[in-house]
Amino acid sequence: MAFDACFLAAVVNELNENLIGARVEKVQQPEKDELILLLHANRQNIKLSISANASNPRINITSISKENPKTAPMFCMLLRKHLNGAKIASITQVDFERVIVIEFNTYDEMGFSANKYMFAEIMGKYSNIIFCDQNKKIISAIKIVDFTVSQKRQVLPGMFYELPPPQDKLNPLHITESEFCILFGKNPDIPYEKFITDNFMGISSLTAREMIYLSGNNPNNLWSGFISVIKKIIEKDFKAFLIYNMEGKPLHFSFMPISQYGSAVKIQQFDSFGQLLDEYFGSRDKIGRNRQLSEDISRLISNIEARLIRKIALQETDLAMCADKGRYKLYGDIITSNLYRLKKGMGRVELVNYYSDDMETVELTLNKNKTPVQNAQEYYKKYNKFKTKERELTKQVKYSKDELVYVYTVKEALNKAENEADINEIRRELFESGYASRMKNKGNSINTQKKPAAQKPMEFKTDGGIRILCGKNNNQNDYITTKYAGKNDYWFHVKNAPGSHVVMLCETGDIEPSDSDITQAAIIAAYYSQQRDGNNVPVDYTLIRNVKKPGGSKPGFVIYTTNKTAYVTPDKEIADSLRI
């Protein structure tokens, strides 16, 4: 759902309960349109996230940690100058708009006490974070809006802050029953949802539909459904609910229970709105950021994949043509066995096939300018040519298919990438594997002289207390399998599909894993593979001593023997619960 004014009122209430009097310790700007204020309040550290992202604008207390750029943006540096050590005096929602103003108690350049203001506008593509002095004069903004961007409202340093242009709508907190009924009576045929969203500010479609549902979809009870929701806002009766579809994908978030979907959805209540928004936006943010950071890799991999698929199709077509090579040898043998009947200058001849049980007649074409022996040699030459071609094409098809499998492992590694460091590892792997002479990310090419960062595979612990390592990419797979693991550790990998190498560390054989430990390791291997959405996925496992890496093979490629196979269903909740 949209981050409407109703939901914003609930978030503001939570911020007031937790952040009034909090001291600003640090200011970070992990994204070009997102701020993180590191606060200290009530003997604990709290992170306040404010995002002006056009797709996912929001403000909430967060527990998600994000990487920061090596060089802080100018807006971040300016806020550090003004806000370090400042205390939050108040947090208010302006009227019933999607605008929050945070008032800070701080000091000016001369050391005198002064208030500063931060306006967080949570308004879709018009979202912004604007920082003002004690007179509400704009010092700077995370998005500068000049006349080339908007003719209606500019956001420029030196200008006084003005609210966004007002909508021609009523504040639902101040409406009376008689005013509501008169307004509805002017156009009783209008769809109820449209009536609410068109006439009252700050109400999303989800909230409007819930009002209608609570009224029993009865026009005579529409006010009852409307005011029952508005009372929750006035009385600050807020509860954090997240609505999932039956496949477990988050659909909507709300400040109150949602009944309109019945049993068609799953609903979970959270202890706080910060937790709810972290759950809803956390994975979206990571996917969006990783997609942006890995755009060059995705494009390169897609091009390589398409090229290999075309190449394999052509190679297999040519290989199929070689399957009939034996007939050229047969024709040469037939000519040789019928030399006494042939002479130079003959064109098309019919000869007996002595190599067939039926000894049928075969019609052959001869070169008139060559002797019968030379014609036989021509057919033998064709046979040998196709025989050699078949042998080389078989090798090439296998090489191309192995290369395609490697490309799929890189795509799978991109799906597992959790941050910029993981993506850069993949980028370096491709560079060193010769797939691109120059890989770029935001204008910075890979420094091949720089020592690669230390490998940081995912780490888990089974219910039996056994450590498990899981590679995020092919280089990490090679590292944990061929360098880190001991010969008595167990190795897991999904059968016949790209996926992570998973190693169960048995401490030089002193630990004997239980069936439960084996199952949990297999679930991890299945979940971090291309088969994560499958059921009864086969996972091979064996001792590390049975796993070998052929010389000259691509990163992540190994061969193994003496394995067993476990059949498990990938489970995200189990994998997440075991992860350290």
C-alpha positions in Angstrom: 0.0 0.0 0.0 1.0 3.6 -0.2 2.6 5.3 2.8 -0.5 7.4 3.4 -1.1 10.1 6.1 -3.0 7.6 8.3 -0.1 5.2 8.4 2.3 8.2 8.8 0.3 9.3 11.9 1.0 5.9 13.5 4.7 6.1 12.7 5.0 9.6 14.1 3.3 8.4 17.3 6.0 5.6 17.6 8.8 8.1 16.9 7.5 10.4 19.6 7.4 7.5 22.1 11.0 6.6 21.4 13.0 9.6 20.1 12.1 12.8 22.0 15.3 14.0 23.7 17.5 11.6 21.7 21.0 12.9 20.9 22.4 12.7 17.3 25.6 10.8 17.4 26.2 10.3 13.7 24.7 11.1 10.3 25.0 8.7 7.4 23.8 8.8 3.8 24.1 5.2 2.4 22.1 6.1 -0.7 21.7 9.3 -2.6 18.1 9.7 -1.4 18.3 8.1 2.1 19.6 9.3 5.5 20.4 7.4 8.6 20.5 9.3 11.9 22.3 7.3 14.6 20.7 8.4 17.9 21.3 7.8 21.6 18.2 7.7 23.7 17.2 6.0 27.0 20.6 4.3 27.3 20.4 2.7 23.9 21.5 3.3 20.4 18.7 3.8 17.8 18.8 4.3 14.0 16.3 6.5 12.3 16.0 5.9 8.6 14.5 8.6 6.4 14.1 7.7 2.7 13.1 10.0 -0.1 13.2 7.2 -2.7 10.6 7.7 -5.3 9.5 4.1 -5.1 9.8 3.3 -1.4 9.7 6.6 0.6 9.4 6.2 4.3 10.6 7.1 7.8 11.0 4.6 10.6 13.3 3.3 13.4 15.3 0.6 11.7 17.7 -2.3 12.7 19.0 -2.8 9.2 22.7 -1.9 8.7 23.8 -0.5 5.3 27.2 0.1 3.8 28.2 3.7 3.4 30.1 5.3 0.5 33.8 5.9 1.1 33.3 9.6 0.6 30.2 11.1 2.3 27.9 13.2 0.0 27.8 17.0 0.5 24.3 16.9 2.1 25.5 14.3 4.6 28.6 16.4 5.5 26.4 19.5 5.9 24.1 17.7 8.3 27.1 16.4 10.3 28.2 20.0 10.7 24.9 21.2 12.0 23.4 18.1 13.8 26.2 16.3 15.6 25.3 16.5 19.3 21.9 18.0 18.6 18.8 16.7 20.5 15.4 16.0 19.0 12.9 18.4 20.6 9.8 17.4 18.7 8.4 15.2 15.9 5.1 16.3 14.3 3.0 15.5 11.4 2.0 18.7 9.5 -1.8 18.9 9.6 -2.8 15.6 7.9 -0.2 15.8 5.2 2.4 13.3 4.4 5.0 15.6 5.9 6.9 15.2 9.1 8.9 18.0 10.7 11.7 17.1 13.2 12.8 19.9 15.4 16.4 19.8 16.7 17.9 21.7 19.7 21.4 22.6 18.7 23.8 25.6 18.4 24.6 28.1 15.7 28.1 29.0 14.4 28.5 31.5 17.3 27.7 28.9 19.9 24.3 30.2 20.8 21.3 27.9 21.3 19.3 27.6 18.1 16.7 25.2 16.7 17.0 23.5 13.3 14.3 21.8 11.4 14.2 18.8 9.1 11.1 18.3 6.8 10.6 14.7 5.6 8.1 14.7 2.7 6.9 11.2 2.1 5.1 11.8 -1.2 6.1 9.2 -3.8 8.2 10.7 -6.6 7.9 14.1 -4.9 9.5 12.8 -1.7 12.3 15.0 -0.2 14.3 15.7 2.9 14.8 19.4 3.5 17.0 20.9 6.2 16.2 24.4 7.5 17.5 26.9 10.0 15.6 28.4 13.0 13.7 30.7 10.6 12.6 27.8 8.4 14.9 29.1 5.7 16.3 26.2 3.6 19.9 25.4 4.2 19.9 22.4 1.8 17.9 19.4 0.6 18.6 15.9 -0.4 16.9 16.8 -3.7 17.3 20.3 -5.0 14.3 21.4 -7.0 14.8 24.4 -9.3 12.7 26.1 -12.0 13.8 23.5 -14.6 12.3 20.7 -12.5 9.1 22.4 -11.2 7.4 25.7 -12.0 5.0 25.4 -9.0 7.4 24.8 -6.1 11.1 25.2 -5.8 13.4 23.8 -3.1 16.5 25.9 -3.1 19.0 27.0 -0.4 18.1 30.5 0.8 14.4 30.2 0.2 11.9 29.9 3.0 10.3 26.5 3.4 6.7 26.2 2.1 4.5 23.1 2.3 3.7 21.3 -1.0 0.7 22.8 -2.9 -2.5 21.9 -1.0 -4.9 19.4 -2.5 -8.5 20.3 -2.8 -9.5 17.8 -0.2 -10.9 17.8 3.4 -9.0 16.8 6.5 -10.8 13.6 7.7 -9.9 14.3 11.3 -12.1 17.4 11.4 -15.1 16.2 9.4 -18.5 15.9 11.1 -21.2 13.3 10.4 -23.6 15.9 8.9 -20.8 17.3 6.7 -20.0 13.8 5.5 -23.6 12.9 4.7 -24.2 16.2 2.8 -21.0 15.6 0.8 -22.0 12.0 0.0 -25.5 13.1 -0.9 -24.3 15.3 -3.7 -23.2 12.3 -5.7 -24.6 9.1 -4.2 -23.9 7.0 -7.3 -20.1 7.5 -7.1 -18.2 4.3 -6.1 -17.6 4.5 -2.3 -13.9 4.1 -2.5 -13.6 6.9 -5.1 -15.8 9.1 -2.9 -13.5 8.7 0.1 -10.1 9.0 -1.7 -11.3 11.9 -3.9 -12.7 14.0 -1.0 -10.5 13.3 2.0 -6.8 13.8 2.2 -4.3 11.2 3.3 -6.4 8.1 2.9 -5.1 5.3 0.6 -7.2 2.9 -1.3 -6.5 0.1 1.2 -7.8 2.2 4.1 -10.8 3.4 2.1 -11.7 -0.2 1.2 -11.5 -1.2 4.8 -13.8 1.6 5.8 -16.3 0.4 3.2 -15.9 -3.3 4.4 -16.5 -2.2 8.0 -19.7 -0.4 6.9 -21.0 -3.7 5.4 -20.8 -2.0 2.0 -24.0 -0.2 3.0 -24.3 3.5 2.0 -26.4 4.1 5.1 -23.6 2.9 7.3 -20.7 4.4 5.3 -20.1 7.1 8.0 -19.9 4.4 10.6 -17.2 2.5 8.8 -15.4 5.8 8.0 -15.4 7.2 11.6 -14.4 3.8 13.1 -11.1 4.1 11.3 -10.7 7.8 11.9 -11.2 7.3 15.7 -8.3 4.9 15.7 -6.1 7.8 14.4 -7.5 10.4 16.8 -7.2 8.0 19.8 -3.8 6.8 18.6 -5.0 3.2 18.6 -2.3 1.9 16.3 -1.2 -1.7 15.7 1.4 -2.8 13.1 0.1 -5.4 10.6 1.7 -6.9 7.5 -0.4 -8.7 4.9 1.1 -11.5 2.8 -0.3 -13.4 -0.1 -0.6 -17.2 0.2 2.9 -17.6 -1.3 4.4 -15.5 1.5 5.0 -12.3 -0.5 4.3 -9.1 1.4 1.4 -7.2 -0.2 0.4 -4.4 2.2 1.1 -2.9 5.5 -1.4 -1.2 7.8 -1.8 0.6 11.1 -4.9 -1.5 12.0 -6.3 -5.0 11.4 -7.4 -5.6 7.8 -10.5 -7.8 7.4 -11.5 -7.2 3.7 -9.4 -10.1 2.3 -10.8 -12.8 4.6 -8.9 -16.0 4.4 -7.3 -15.2 1.0 -4.2 -13.7 2.8 -2.0 -14.2 5.8 -1.7 -11.4 8.3 1.1 -10.9 10.8 1.2 -8.4 13.7 4.6 -6.8 14.6 5.7 -5.3 17.9 6.6 -2.0 16.2 6.1 -0.1 13.0 9.9 0.0 12.6 10.1 -3.8 12.5 7.1 -4.0 10.1 8.8 -1.5 7.6 12.1 -3.3 7.9 10.4 -6.5 6.9 8.4 -5.0 4.1 11.1 -2.7 2.6 14.3 -4.5 3.6 14.3 -7.1 0.9 13.0 -4.7 -1.7 15.7 -2.2 -0.9 18.4 -4.9 -1.1 17.1 -6.2 -4.4 16.8 -2.7 -5.9 20.2 -1.7 -4.8 21.9 -4.9 -5.9 20.1 -4.7 -9.3 21.6 -1.2 -9.7 25.1 -2.2 -8.6 25.2 -5.3 -10.7 23.6 -3.9 -13.8 26.9 -4.2 -15.8 27.4 -7.8 -14.7 23.8 -8.7 -15.5 24.1 -7.2 -18.9 27.4 -9.0 -19.6 26.1 -12.4 -18.3 22.9 -12.1 -20.4 24.9 -11.4 -23.5 27.2 -14.3 -22.8 24.3 -16.6 -22.1 22.5 -15.6 -25.4 25.7 -16.1 -27.4 26.4 -19.5 -25.9 22.8 -20.7 -26.5 23.1 -19.7 -30.1 26.6 -21.2 -30.4 25.5 -24.5 -28.9 22.5 -24.7 -31.2 24.7 -24.2 -34.3 27.3 -26.7 -33.0 24.6 -29.3 -32.4 23.2 -28.8 -35.8 26.6 -29.3 -37.4 27.2 -32.3 -35.2 23.9 -33.9 -36.3 25.1 -33.6 -39.9 28.2 -35.6 -39.0 26.1 -38.5 -37.9 25.7 -39.7 -41.5 29.5 -39.7 -42.1 29.6 -43.6 -42.4 27.9 -43.5 -45.8 30.9 -41.8 -47.3 33.2 -44.6 -46.2 30.6 -47.1 -47.6 30.6 -45.3 -50.9 34.4 -45.5 -51.1 34.3 -49.2 -50.3 31.6 -49.8 -52.9 33.7 -48.0 -55.6 36.8 -50.0 -54.5 35.0 -53.3 -54.8 33.7 -52.4 -58.2 36.9 -51.0 -59.8 36.8 -53.6 -62.6 33.5 -52.1 -63.8 34.6 -48.5 -63.8 36.8 -46.2 -65.9 37.7 -42.6 -66.0 35.0 -40.3 -67.6 32.0 -42.0 -66.0 29.5 -39.7 -64.2 26.5 -41.4 -62.5 26.9 -45.2 -62.0 24.9 -48.0 -60.4 27.0 -50.4 -58.4 26.4 -53.4 -56.3 26.7 -52.9 -52.5 28.6 -56.1 -51.6 28.5 -55.0 -47.9 24.8 -55.4 -47.6 23.0 -58.6 -47.0 20.5 -57.7 -49.7 23.4 -56.7 -52.1 21.2 -53.9 -53.5 22.2 -51.5 -56.2 23.5 -48.1 -55.2 23.6 -45.1 -57.5 26.7 -43.0 -57.0 28.0 -39.7 -58.6 31.6 -39.8 -59.8 33.9 -37.0 -61.0 34.5 -37.5 -64.7 37.9 -35.9 -64.6 39.2 -38.4 -61.9 40.0 -42.1 -62.0 37.8 -44.6 -60.1 40.5 -44.9 -57.4 40.7 -41.1 -57.0 36.8 -41.0 -56.7 37.0 -43.6 -54.0 39.7 -41.6 -52.2 37.5 -38.5 -52.4 34.7 -40.3 -50.5 37.2 -41.6 -47.9 38.5 -38.0 -47.5 34.9 -36.8 -46.9 34.4 -39.6 -44.3 37.7 -38.6 -42.5 36.8 -34.9 -42.6 33.4 -35.5 -41.0 34.9 -38.0 -38.5 37.4 -35.3 -37.4 34.7 -32.6 -37.4 32.5 -34.8 -35.2 35.2 -35.4 -32.7 36.1 -31.7 -32.4 32.5 -30.6 -32.4 31.8 -33.0 -29.5 34.6 -31.4 -27.6 33.3 -27.9 -28.4 29.7 -28.7 -27.5 30.9 -30.0 -24.1 33.1 -27.0 -23.6 30.2 -24.6 -24.5 27.8 -26.4 -22.3 30.3 -26.3 -19.4 30.7 -22.6 -20.0 27.0 -22.1 -20.0 26.7 -24.0 -16.7 29.4 -21.6 -15.3 27.4 -18.6 -16.5 24.4 -20.0 -14.6 26.5 -20.3 -11.5 27.4 -16.6 -11.8 23.7 -15.7 -12.2 23.0 -17.7 -9.1 25.8 -16.0 -7.2 24.2 -12.6 -8.2 20.9 -13.8 -6.6 22.8 -14.5 -3.3 24.8 -11.3 -3.3 23.9 -9.3 -0.2 26.0 -6.2 -0.5 28.4 -4.2 -2.8 31.4 -6.3 -1.6 29.7 -9.5 -2.8 28.9 -8.0 -6.2 32.5 -6.7 -6.5 33.8 -10.2 -5.8 31.7 -11.5 -8.7 32.9 -8.7 -10.9 36.5 -9.5 -10.1 35.9 -13.2 -10.8 34.6 -12.4 -14.2 37.5 -10.1 -14.9 40.1 -12.7 -13.9 38.2 -15.4 -15.8 38.7 -13.4 -19.0 35.0 -12.6 -19.7 35.6 -8.9 -19.8 38.8 -6.9 -20.3 37.3 -4.0 -18.3 34.4 -4.2 -15.8 33.0 -1.0 -14.5 30.7 0.1 -11.7 29.6 3.7 -11.4 32.7 4.7 -13.4 35.2 2.9 -11.2 37.0 0.1 -13.0 38.3 -3.0 -11.2 41.8 -2.4 -9.8 43.5 -5.7 -10.7 46.6 -4.8 -8.7 44.6 -4.4 -5.5 44.7 -7.5 -3.2 41.2 -9.1 -3.1 39.2 -8.8 0.1 39.2 -11.7 2.5 36.6 -14.3 1.7 33.5 -14.1 3.9 31.2 -17.0 3.1 27.9 -17.4 4.9 28.1 -19.2 8.2 25.5 -21.4 9.9 25.2 -23.6 13.0 23.0 -26.7 13.1 20.8 -27.5 16.1 23.6 -30.0 17.0 26.1 -27.2 17.2 28.1 -28.0 14.1 29.4 -25.1 12.0 28.5 -24.9 8.3 30.0 -22.6 5.7 28.2 -21.7 2.4 29.8 -19.9 -0.5 28.1 -16.9 -2.0 30.0 -17.1 -5.3 32.4 -19.4 -7.2 35.6 -18.0 -5.6 34.1 -18.6 -2.2 33.0 -22.1 -3.2 36.6 -22.9 -4.2 38.0 -21.4 -1.0 35.8 -23.3 1.5 36.0 -26.6 -0.5 39.7 -26.7 -1.6 41.5 -24.6 1.0 39.5 -24.2 4.2 37.8 -27.6 4.7 39.6 -30.6 6.1 39.5 -34.1 4.6 37.0 -35.3 7.2 34.5 -32.5 6.7 31.3 -33.1 4.8 30.6 -31.4 1.4 27.1 -30.7 0.1 25.8 -29.6 -3.3 22.4 -29.6 -5.0 22.4 -32.4 -7.7 22.8 -31.4 -11.3 22.1 -27.7 -10.8 24.0 -24.5 -10.0 24.3 -23.8 -6.3 26.5 -23.0 -3.4 29.1 -25.4 -2.0 28.2 -26.1 1.6 30.8 -27.5 4.0 30.0 -29.0 7.4 33.1 -28.6 9.6 33.6 -31.8 11.7 36.8 -30.7 13.4 39.3 -33.2 11.9 36.7 -36.0 12.3 36.1 -35.6 16.0 32.4 -34.7 15.4 30.0 -37.2 13.9 27.0 -35.3 12.4 23.5 -36.6 13.3 20.8 -37.2 10.7 19.3 -33.9 11.8 22.6 -32.1 11.1 22.8 -33.7 7.7 19.3 -32.7 6.8 19.8 -29.1 7.9 23.0 -28.8 5.9 21.2 -30.3 2.8 18.3 -27.8 3.3 20.9 -24.9 3.3 22.5 -26.3 0.1 19.1 -26.7 -1.6 17.9 -23.2 -0.6 21.1 -21.5 -1.8 20.7 -23.1 -5.2 18.8 -22.7 -8.5 16.3 -25.3 -7.0 15.2 -23.1 -4.0 11.6 -23.1 -5.2 11.4 -26.9 -5.7 10.2 -29.8 -3.6 12.1 -33.0 -2.7 15.3 -31.5 -4.1 18.2 -34.0 -4.4 21.3 -32.9 -2.6 24.5 -34.9 -2.9 26.9 -35.1 0.0 30.2 -36.8 0.7 33.5 -36.3 2.6 35.8 -33.6 1.3 38.5 -36.2 0.6 36.2 -37.4 -2.2 35.9 -33.9 -3.9 38.5 -32.9 -6.4 39.1 -29.8 -8.5 40.4 -30.6 -12.0 43.4 -28.6 -13.1 42.5 -25.6 -15.3 38.8 -25.8 -14.5 36.6 -22.8 -14.0 36.0 -21.3 -10.5 33.6 -23.4 -8.5 33.9 -26.5 -10.7 34.7 -29.8 -8.9 34.1 -33.5 -9.4 33.2 -35.9 -6.6 32.7 -39.6 -6.0 31.3 -42.0 -3.3 28.4 -39.7 -2.5 25.0 -40.2 -0.9 21.9 -38.2 -1.8 19.4 -36.5 0.6 16.0 -35.3 -0.6 14.9 -32.2 1.1 12.5 -29.2 0.5 14.3 -25.8 0.6 13.0 -23.7 3.5 13.9 -20.1 4.0 12.8 -19.9 7.6 15.1 -22.9 8.6 18.0 -21.4 6.6 17.6 -18.0 8.2 17.2 -19.4 11.7 20.4 -21.4 11.5 22.5 -18.6 10.0 25.0 -16.8 12.3 
